[in-house]
């Protein structure tokens, strides 16, 4: 059984589940918006936490930086990420 994914990881994976490449900034803004609406208000530090979780997900292999370039800011979900999302929804 795979490790349990966090609330923020689940939000990000849900946003990416159809496989399209997204800008990191857009993905971060969406996740922050969802967290703020679920927690009903402003949450100090949530943007930094979302960015940290996003980087952690790339390290874990749930996401990959898409395209080329030194300062690439586009992200795409991997099969491992899709599996983790599917397991979390069971």
N, C-alpha and C positions, 0 to 999 in steps of 0.2 A: 504494500500500500504506500502511496506517495505521501509526502509530508503535507500537512494542512496549510492551505494558503491563507494569508491575512485578508482582512476586509479591503485594504487599499489594493493589494494584489488582485483581488477578485474584481474590483471596479475597473482596473486597468485592463485586465484580460477580457472582461465583458466588452469594453470599448474596442478592443482589437480583434475580437473573435472572427470577424469576416475576412481577415487576412490582408486587408489593405495596409499600405505603408502610411504611417502618420508622423507628423512633426512632433518632436519631443515637447515643445512648448504648448502645442494644442492639447496633447494628451495630458500634460500636467494640469493645465487650466481646467479641463473637463473633470479630472479626478478630484481636484480641490473643490470645485463647485458641488460635486456629488457628496463629498465628505461634509462640507458645510451645510448642505441641505439636510442630510441625515442627522447630523449632530445639532441641528437647529441653531446656527449662529456662527460667529467668527471663532476660528480655532487657531490660536497663535502657533506658528511653527509648522502648520500643515503643509505648506508649499515645500519647505525643505524636506519634510518627511516623505512626501510623494516623490520628490526627485531622488532621494536616497533609496526608496523602495524600487523605483524604476531602474536605477543602476544595479541594485541587487538582483533584480529579475534578469537583467542582461548577463550578469555573472553566473546565475543559476542555470541559464540556458532557456528560460521561458520566452525571451525576446532576443532579437539580434539587431544590430545597427545595420540598416539597409543602405545599399548604394556605396559609393566610394567617397574619398575625400578625407582630409585630415580632421576637419571639424564637423563631422557628419552628425546631424541632429534628427535624422529620420529613423524610425523604429518599426520593426515588423515582428509579429508573433511567430513562434516556432511550433512544430508539432508537439514538443514537450509542454509548451504553454497551453495549447489547445486541450491536451490530455488532462493537465492539472485543472483547467476550468471545468471540463466535463466531469471529473471526479468530485469536484467541489459542489456540483449541482445535483448529485445523486442523493 
